[in-house]
Amino acid sequence: MLKKIFLLLAVSLWVISCSDNGNGNGDGGGQDGAGQDGAEQDGSNGTDGKQDGSGGEYPICDEQEINASPLTNMLLVIDKSDSMNDPASVNDPRKKAEVLVEAMQFVLDTYAGKIRFGWMAFPNQSDCDPGVVSVPVSDDSADSIRGLLSSFYPWGKTPTGETLQNADAYYTELADTERANFVVLVTDGLPTCPNGNGLPNAQDDALALLAVQTLFSHDVGTFVIGLGENLNNSNPGLLNDMAEAGGHPRAGADKYYPANNQADLEAAFRDIAKVVMSCHLDLAVVPEEPDFLWVYFDGQPIPRDRAHISGFDYDETNNRIDFYGEYCDQLKNGEVISVEVKMGCAPPD
């Protein structure tokens, strides 16, 4: 019989391979020398007792596990310059660093396992030292990022452009063509390195903008979040240009995402997640019986919809499960905690 197995979203697919003894009945377990099951009998004579619609019964099935994975990589590029010690706004007097840490905890709690996160913060080891990837994008990076958040300490200047160049080099080396690749830049000020030595200047602005354009030319989209009331009220021009160059500008006057408090920052990440989160699950191997797939969100069955209006279907060409309509929306809104996918000869109990 089928076992219920719950898993994190997009972590694994449970596949059931149907067994048959030549006369339409499954064996129900290992055979002994007399043709009898050495395992506990289920009393169904090799079938599970469910009707298959033609008067017969579905055969017993065995289980094996196949990995699946979300189709989105997101590198978090985080400004930790000294100005992150300043208040976020008049209405939120906490340090911008505190606001960032709390919002990032929300992001990881909501989207870990659904987005493959990576982490780089800048500056790195000296005032103008650009950031490097300290947590590579992966399926299980959330705990490593949480560890860095626990010791997040702002200092130094703002080498935005060179940090984004390092992000581009990282994605080039990663060479993951099976997933969509993104950068989310969170900054509270304009670039000040390497040319400005701590002061905003046109050369460093141009370097940052060029880095975003280069990322986009390499199929890496960039989202830009401006953190702090002073920045958002004074000089959003460069951030708007970077957001447009990154390929994902917002509608309206502000092309980037202005955030003056924790609620704004969390809302920005929710909006970004709706854009980048895929409504697909990529399968590591081809299912043996794709017509017998059963999918659950948090234990609730999802209908199969071959018309692709509302439900799920299997994409044989790309070997993935696609979700449509309200079920796609639930994934993008972060409403689904776990997904259970089974392949079997009969619907699971």
N, C-alpha and C positions, 0 to 999 in steps of 0.2 A: 504494500500500500504506500501511497505518497506520504512523506513527512512534511510537516510545516517547518520552514526554515526562514527566519527573518534576517535581513541584512541591510547594511547601509545602502543608500541610494547609489546605484551604478557600481557596486562593488563586485557582485558575482551573480551568475545565472545558474540556477539548478536545472540540469537537463536529465530527462528520464529516457532511457533507451528501452524500447519495448522488446521483450524476449518472447520467443515462440518455439514450441517443441515439435513443430511440423504439422500439428493437427489443429492449430488455431488457439491452443491453450498455452499460457505462459507457465514456467516451471515453478514460480513462487519461491525459489531458493535453490540451494545446492542439492543435487541428486545423490542418493546413495546407490549402492550396487544393484538394488532391486528396482531402481526407477522411482523410488519414493524420496520425498524431500527429507534431507537430513536436518533442515531448519524447521522451525515451528510452522505448521500448516495454517493457512488462512481460512480453510473450509470452503473455498470457492472453486476447487478443482482447476486451478491455474488461471482463473479469471477473477476480476475484482468485484463482480456482482452488478456492475453498472451496465445498463443497456446502451448499445452503441447506435440505436436508431434503426437498425435493420433486424432486430430480433435477437441478435447475438450480444455477447458481453465483451467489454474491453479486456485485453490481456493484462496480466500483472507486469509491472515495470520496475527496472532497476535504476539507481541514481548514479550520476557522476556530476562533477562541478566544472563549470566553464567560467572564466573570468570575463567581466565586462568593465567598461570604464567610461567616464564622462568625456565629452569631446571638446573641452575648453581648458586652455592654459591661461592663467592670469598671474603675471608678475607684478607684485605690489612694490612700487618705487616710492619710498617714503622720505620726506624732508625731515631731518632731525637737527637742523641748524639751531643756533643759540636763540633765535627769535621765537622758536617753539615754546620757550619759557614764558612768553607774554600771554596776557589774557586773550581768550578767544573773541570776546565781544563785551559790550557794556552789559548785556543781559545774561551772559555766561562768563563770569570772571575767572573761571578755572583756566589753568595753563592750557594752551593749545595741545601740548603733549598729552595731558590727562584726557582731554576730549578725544584725541586720536586713539589712545590705548583702549578706552571704553568702547568706542565705535568699532575698533578692529576685533574686539572680543565678540561683539554682536555679529560681525561679518563671518568670523570663523564658526561660531555656534550655529549660524543659519545656513551657511553654504559649504562648509567642509564636507567632502565626499560628493559634492555636486559640481564644484569647480576645483581644478587642480591649481592650488596656490603656490607661488614662490615669493621670496622676500629679498629686497635690497634696500638699504637705508644710506643716506648721504648727509654729511661727509663720512669718510671711512676712518682713517687713522690720523689724519691731520686736518687743519682748518679747511683746506681746499682739495683734499684727497677725494676723488670721486667714489661713489658707492660701488660695491661689488655684490654679486649674488651670494648671500650667506645661507639661504635655504632654497635649493632648487625646486622648481615646480614638480609636484608629484601627487599621487593619490592620497598620501598620508603625511602631508607636510604641516598640518594644522598645529600639532603639539610642539613642533620645533619653533614655529612662529610665536606661539603663546609663550614659550620660554624666553624669546627675545623681547617680547612686550613687557615681561615682568622686570626687565632691567633697562627699559627704554629711557635714555638720558640725552636731552638735547645739548648740543654745543657746536661750535665751529661756524663755518660759512656755507655758501650755497652753490656747489658745483653741479648745477642741474644738467647742463649740456653734456659734459663728459660722463656723468652717471648714465644718461640715456644712451650714449654711445656704447657704454659697457652692457646695457640691457640688450642692445641690438647685437653685439658680439655674442652674448649668451644665447640668444635665440638662434643665431646663425649656426653656432656649434651644436645646439640641441637638435636642430633640423627635424622637428616633429611636424611632418606634413600630414599626419593623420588627424590632427586637431586644429581648431582655431586658436590663434595666439594673440594675447593682448597684454598691454601695459596699462596699469592705473597709476598715474602720478598724483600724489598728494603733496602739495607744497604750500607754504605760508608766506612766500616772498618771491621776488624776482631773482634770477641768477646773478651771482656776484663773483664767480670764479670760472676760468683761471685768470681772466684779464683784469677783473675789477678789484681783486684782492680784498673782497668784502663789501664792495660798493656796486650797485646796479650800473650796468653800462650796455651800450648797443652791441658790442662784440659778443658778450656772453648771451645776450638775448638771441642774437642771430645763430649762435652755436646750438642753443637749446632747440630753436625752431627747426634747424637743419637736421638735428638728431631725430626729431619726431617724423620729419619727412622721410628720412632714411629708413626708419622702422616701418613706415607705411609701405615704402617701395619693396620691402622684404615681407610683405603680407602680415605685418604685426600692427594691429590697430592700437591707438592710444586714447585713453580717457583722461581728462585733466580735472582735478578737484582743487579749488583754491580754498584754503582753510584760514579763517580769521577775518574779522570785520574790517580791519585796517587795509588789508590787501584788496578785499572785494570792493571797498568804497573808493580806493585811490587809483589803482592802475591795472585794470583787468585786460588791457589791450593784448599783451603778449599771450596771456592764457587763452584768450579767445582764438588767437591765431594758431596756437598749438593744438587746441581742440579741433579746429577745422582741418589742420594738416594731418591730424591723427585719424581722420576718417569717421569720427563719431561725435559730431557737434550736436548740442541740444538745439531745439527750436527756440526762436526768440532772440532777444538781444544778447543774453549770456550764453555763449556757445559752450563754455566750460561749466562745471558744477560749483557754484559758490556755496560755502558752508560756514556759517557763523556760530554754530553750536553743535552739540552731539546729535541732536535730532536731524539737523540738516545733513550732517555727514552720513548718518545711517540711511537717510532717504536717498542720498546720492548713490550709495552702494546698491540699494534696492533697485533703483532705476537702471544702473549699469548692469546688474545681474539679469534683469529682464531682457537686455539686449544680447548679452554674451552667452547666457545659459542655453544649452542645446536641448531640443526636444527629442534627442536620439540617445540610445545606448549602443555603443559599439561592442560587438561580440568578438571574443578572441578566436573562436572556432565556429565553423558552420554547424547549426543545429541539425541533428539527424532527422527530426520530424518537425519541420517548421509549421506544418498545418495544425500541430497540437501544442501550441504555446498558450500559457495562461499567465496573466500579469495582475499583480495586486499593488495598490498604494496603501501603505499602512494597514495591511490586512484586508482591505476592501477590493473586490474584484473589479478590473477594468475591462470593458467590452472590447472585443476585437472589431475593428471597423475597416473593412476593405475599401469603403468609399472615401476614407480619409477625411471625415467630418468631425467625429468626436469619439475617440477611443485610441487603440493602438493597432499597429500592423507590423509585419516583418518585411524588411526591405532586403530581398534576396541579392540584389546587385551589390549593395554595400555591406551586406551581412550585419544588419543592425535592426534594432526595434525603434520605430518612430511613434511619437505620440501626437495626437491631434485635438483641436478644439479646447474644451475646458480642461482636459488632462494635461495638455501642453502648458496651458496657463498656470495650472497648479504647480508644475515643476518650476516655471520661470519665477513665480511669486514666492518660491521657497516654502510652500505649504506642505510639501511631502517630506516626511522624515525617512521612511524606508520604502524600498521597492522590492517586491518578491516576484521573480520570474521563474516559471517552471515549464518544462516540456514533458508531456506525458501522453499516454494512450487515452486517458480520460480526465475530465476536469477534477482537480484535487478536491478532497472533502473540505 
